[in-house]
């Protein structure tokens, strides 16, 4: 024992000596020091105490991929450093005690990647020990557009004091803040220079609360949507310290100059400041060959263009996490529209008049010199209308990746009261019309008391725009699905019609009251002289029959081939919890080539360049029977596939049976999970394409369920193309119709295919290719921290999902949990919109002041020992929770509370989330659940449902509480 203690003391002494070597010799005494030098693992050491602390990180208990470490980096100030992801990372240290001197200096290095919105007036926390209710403590943070500041409480109110300068992104800054209580002053230093000094009389009452010292998150951060912490730092952090007393200016200078090499701070690359694609390796749902960013949230792609050998596309991006918030413009570059590489963000919200509140959707064009120009919707909520049209240009045209863009300082177009529906004005689509040598800009809006529309503007220089009026509108009463407002307009040439006139495809995203949010289109004639579009058909046509999975259109004419190319966003169809635990949300659809058929109808197909992703065919057969085709497909397995099936429609219908076609996808060997694609004859040339997802996933929380589909009119030959990319599914029939969907099987072996059609049917062609990843090698699926086998979703616990719509099998005490609260409504509280077992227990119906307890039946834990259940309601880990209890000792083994803060806005609910516990250490023990509500207040309630417990046996006994 003595030798171990001696070794420990020697280790601490060595650590201390190394620490002192990195700091000026005459520094103030250290209270806290974190070096971030671990470089691996999920803990970091606070050097002064020698204590290790855990790093909060979404992949510490990964649900869909293997467990992985936080994002350590090596291009740092000294040794290693840590990349904070903007929503899931934080460290909670032991409370800091105010020294007798009454003076503390905070010192740290930061390199922000992006800045948050600043919801509720709170900054992104860098370092803070603060209690909001008591107005005590401090938070050093970064405000909405990069201004660094401190919040201090005096016991009565919280004061915000700024440094008066904005921090640069993607580069290191040394920040120091001196809080001097006796002198009642605050001093801000950046890179060794004093940038601001303030006298604050409230410092006389300054105290530190007995709460954790937070690194990387505001201590009062909001839990957004029940899963994402706002007010979190996004960027790199290194060499953090809290010191007792003030640092002389010479020591500030020494801290800064020690980080310089040849007079420069360490340079940072995109790989240093962002999250790499490889961090998601092993994810069983993440697509591999579809267009998508490296991490976090993606929404509609826009602004595609081709310039000097490269294709570019931008997209709506949240760099802070996989949720919609504080949207920037991400930027992807490709040689072929297939293999995309993410580069630096093109646009971000900036302080000032133009874009303080958002950079929303837009497009791209080339100017008179052939150089690219981005057009975007500039958001300023202090104005009305809040959105105006603006443009940006590349900062350096010699950069082949065009990584930096500069916005023109003034808005180009501001909506006038008589231009469409006042206050609805966004999403510019700009194109050059060579027939009149002008640029045109379509901006979506609406017609008062009518349908949506696109307002038309023309220009000869891209800066001065003349208003020409609405492009066209439709009958909102006849076609209410298109909505009173349109978004994301696209006008693309299709070719020449049979009457000799050129035809265009005009598409929109529907929006507003009564709209069914889809991509609708018309084919018609564009008149450049008048700025009007005359559709060949009055009815809006649906672009995809996948039930709102294909949205967000954008387009371009490829200058190399003359093709009209359409891009889209493939909606993720994921719950907020799934997005939080995945770390990514959404991806682009496959790029489509649009053209006009001989019958003047639309034809479209995935671009031919996608063939470059194909491996050697797994199946390649022609003119075989249905039985032979079934035999060929039976051994094929995979989740990255392209399949082509060609049949004779008349021959298929004339064979025995109904002549229908069924294709099974993502089928596991036990057939407990599979998805069926059905092509059903409806007489003559009429068919119906359906995707049956009733058995797609055993996971009760997924949104991929039900039947999608629509009616088709097909030729004599049926050509079916299927693209499978993990959770992504795209189906194309005869270049006339598409169905986009999502599949989220729970089991890892749901990889099989199957074919159902009459044995005598003639299959003219059957080909299956494995598809390669668009970025590097396809990452193989790997087991996650939680087992998603069939047993995961089984439970012998009596009334585990309240399917009896009462409390049978449970024992209640008090007022918080009664049979009256087991109800079949409130479906929106469940992540999937469904209620397992028909009913759920809603403690919220008893109100916030009811208290009590509820116990499950006892059970002996078996299987793999992994439990899960749904929980919602108030956030109070001490008085409001679900616990797993050892029946023999009464010890609580695990505990979970809700996510709704007491001060959350009225009417806002986070809904239920799935809690996963690995209780394998308690295998063979007799256990039970207890729900305890000893809290009072507006959010003091628990909502629960769907307890899954693998067990050896159930002991239903009468036990008193």
JOZIJO-V831405 format. One record per residue. N is the residue number from 0. NEAR is the number of other C-alpha atoms within 8 Angstrom. Layout:
n: {N/N}
near: {NEAR/NEAR}
//
This chain:
n: {0/1/2/3/4/5/6/7/8/9/10/11/12/13/14/15/16/17/18/19/20/21/22/23/24/25/26/27/28/29/30/31/32/33/34/35/36/37/38/39/40/41/42/43/44/45/46/47/48/49/50/51/52/53/54/55/56/57/58/59/60/61/62/63/64/65/66/67/68/69/70/71/72/73/74/75/76/77/78/79/80/81/82/83/84/85/86/87/88/89/90/91/92/93/94/95/96/97/98/99/100/101/102/103/104/105/106/107/108/109/110/111/112/113/114/115/116/117/118/119/120/121/122/123/124/125/126/127/128/129/130/131/132/133/134/135/136/137/138/139/140/141/142/143/144/145/146/147/148/149/150/151/152/153/154/155/156/157/158/159/160/161/162/163/164/165/166/167/168/169/170/171/172/173/174/175/176/177/178/179/180/181/182/183/184/185/186/187/188/189/190/191/192/193/194/195/196/197/198/199/200/201/202/203/204/205/206/207/208/209/210/211/212/213/214/215/216/217/218/219/220/221/222/223/224/225/226/227/228/229/230/231/232/233/234/235/236/237/238/239/240/241/242/243/244/245/246/247/248/249/250/251/252/253/254/255/256/257/258/259/260/261/262/263/264/265/266/267/268/269/270/271/272/273/274/275/276/277/278/279/280/281/282/283/284/285/286/287/288/289/290/291/292/293/294/295/296/297/298/299/300/301/302/303/304/305/306/307/308/309/310/311/312/313/314/315/316/317/318/319/320/321/322/323/324/325/326/327/328/329/330/331/332/333/334/335/336/337/338/339/340/341/342/343/344/345/346/347/348/349/350/351/352/353/354/355/356/357/358/359/360/361/362/363/364/365/366/367/368/369/370/371/372/373/374/375/376/377/378/379/380/381/382/383/384/385/386/387/388/389/390/391/392/393/394/395/396/397/398/399/400/401/402/403/404/405/406/407/408/409/410/411/412/413/414/415/416/417/418/419/420/421/422/423/424/425/426/427/428/429/430/431/432/433/434/435/436/437/438/439/440/441/442/443/444/445/446/447/448/449/450/451/452/453/454/455/456/457/458/459/460/461/462/463/464/465/466/467/468/469/470/471/472/473/474/475/476/477/478/479/480/481/482/483/484/485/486/487/488/489/490/491/492/493/494/495/496/497/498/499/500/501/502/503/504/505/506/507/508/509/510/511/512/513/514/515/516/517/518/519/520/521/522/523/524/525/526/527/528/529/530/531/532/533/534/535/536/537/538/539/540/541/542/543/544/545/546/547/548/549/550/551/552/553/554/555/556/557/558/559/560/561/562/563/564/565/566/567/568/569/570/571/572/573/574/575/576/577/578/579/580/581/582/583/584/585/586/587/588/589/590/591/592/593/594/595/596/597/598/599/600/601/602/603/604/605/606/607/608/609/610/611/612/613/614/615/616/617/618/619/620/621/622/623/624/625/626/627/628/629/630/631/632/633/634/635/636/637/638/639/640/641/642/643/644/645/646/647/648/649/650/651/652/653/654/655/656/657/658/659/660/661/662/663/664/665/666/667/668/669/670/671/672/673/674/675/676/677/678/679/680/681/682/683/684/685/686/687/688/689/690/691/692/693/694/695/696/697/698/699/700/701/702/703/704/705/706/707/708/709/710/711/712/713/714/715/716/717/718/719/720/721/722/723/724/725/726/727/728/729/730/731/732/733/734/735/736/737/738/739/740/741/742/743/744/745/746/747/748/749/750/751/752/753/754/755/756/757/758/759/760/761/762/763/764/765/766/767/768/769/770/771/772/773/774/775/776/777/778/779/780/781/782/783/784/785/786/787/788/789/790/791/792/793/794/795/796/797/798/799/800/801/802/803/804/805/806/807/808/809/810/811/812/813/814/815/816/817/818/819/820/821/822/823/824/825/826/827/828/829/830/831/832/833/834/835/836/837/838/839/840/841/842/843/844/845/846/847/848/849/850/851/852/853/854/855/856/857/858/859/860/861/862/863/864/865/866/867/868/869/870/871/872/873/874/875/876/877/878/879/880/881/882/883/884/885/886/887/888/889/890/891/892/893/894/895/896/897/898/899/900/901/902/903/904/905/906/907/908/909/910/911/912/913/914/915/916/917/918/919/920/921/922/923/924/925/926/927/928/929/930/931/932/933/934/935/936/937/938/939/940/941/942/943/944/945/946/947/948/949/950/951/952/953/954/955/956/957/958/959/960}
near: {4/5/6/7/8/8/8/8/8/8/8/9/8/8/9/10/8/8/8/9/8/6/9/10/6/5/8/9/7/10/10/12/12/12/12/14/9/8/10/7/7/10/9/12/11/14/12/9/6/8/7/8/11/9/11/10/10/11/12/10/8/15/11/13/15/13/10/8/11/13/8/11/11/8/11/10/12/9/9/16/19/12/15/14/12/14/13/12/15/13/11/10/10/7/10/10/5/9/8/4/6/10/14/14/14/12/12/12/13/12/14/16/11/9/12/13/8/11/7/4/5/10/12/17/18/15/13/15/16/16/12/7/4/8/14/16/15/12/15/12/14/13/14/10/12/10/13/14/12/11/12/13/17/16/11/7/7/11/8/8/7/9/10/8/7/8/9/9/8/11/9/10/11/13/13/11/11/13/11/12/11/8/5/13/14/12/12/13/13/11/10/12/8/9/10/9/9/7/7/8/7/9/12/9/7/13/10/12/10/6/9/10/13/16/13/14/16/18/11/7/11/7/11/8/7/10/10/12/11/13/17/17/14/14/16/13/14/16/14/13/12/12/13/13/11/10/10/6/7/7/11/12/11/11/11/11/7/6/10/10/7/4/5/7/9/11/7/10/7/8/8/9/14/9/10/8/9/5/7/8/10/12/12/11/8/8/10/13/13/12/10/8/11/8/12/15/14/15/11/13/15/15/16/13/12/10/9/5/6/12/13/13/12/13/14/14/12/15/11/11/15/14/12/7/6/9/14/16/14/15/13/12/13/12/10/8/9/12/10/12/8/10/11/9/11/12/9/10/13/9/8/6/6/12/13/13/10/14/15/14/14/15/15/15/12/9/10/6/5/6/9/12/12/12/15/14/16/15/14/13/9/5/6/7/11/10/14/15/14/14/12/11/11/12/8/7/8/5/7/7/7/11/10/10/11/8/8/9/5/6/12/11/8/9/10/6/7/6/9/13/12/12/9/11/13/15/16/17/14/12/9/9/10/6/5/7/8/10/13/12/12/14/13/18/17/15/13/7/5/11/16/16/15/14/16/14/13/12/12/8/8/8/6/8/10/7/8/10/9/11/12/9/10/9/9/12/5/5/10/12/10/18/16/17/16/18/12/16/18/12/9/11/10/12/9/10/11/8/5/6/8/11/14/13/13/12/13/13/16/17/13/9/6/8/12/9/11/12/15/13/12/14/13/13/12/11/8/9/5/6/12/10/10/8/9/8/8/7/6/10/7/9/11/11/13/12/11/9/12/16/14/13/18/15/14/10/9/11/7/4/5/7/10/14/12/12/15/15/16/12/10/9/8/9/11/11/10/8/13/14/11/11/11/12/13/12/15/13/11/10/11/11/12/13/12/14/8/7/6/8/8/10/10/11/9/9/9/5/8/9/6/5/10/12/8/6/10/9/10/9/8/8/8/11/11/13/9/9/12/11/8/9/11/10/8/9/7/9/9/12/13/13/12/12/13/12/12/12/10/7/9/13/11/7/11/8/6/7/13/13/10/11/11/14/12/15/16/13/8/5/7/10/15/16/15/11/12/13/11/11/12/8/6/5/9/11/13/13/12/12/11/13/14/9/11/14/16/12/9/8/9/12/9/11/11/7/9/10/12/8/8/9/7/10/8/8/9/13/10/12/11/12/12/12/13/13/12/12/13/11/11/13/11/10/9/9/12/13/11/15/10/10/13/10/13/10/11/10/8/13/12/16/14/11/12/9/10/13/8/9/11/12/15/11/13/14/12/12/13/13/11/12/10/12/10/5/7/8/7/6/10/9/11/11/11/11/8/10/8/9/8/12/10/9/10/10/12/7/11/12/11/16/12/9/12/9/12/8/9/10/11/10/10/9/9/13/14/9/8/6/11/14/10/10/5/5/9/8/10/12/14/9/9/9/10/11/10/9/15/18/12/11/12/11/6/12/10/12/10/12/12/13/13/12/11/11/15/13/13/14/16/10/10/7/15/15/13/11/12/12/14/15/18/15/13/10/9/5/9/18/15/11/12/12/13/13/10/6/5/7/7/9/8/8/10/9/14/13/12/14/8/10/4/7/5/4/4/6/7/11/11/13/10/9/9/9/8/9/9/8/6/8/12/8/8/11/13/13/12/12/11/12/15/8/12/10/8/8/12/17/16/15/13/12/13/12/12/13/14/16/13/10/8/11/8/7/6/4/4/3/4}
//
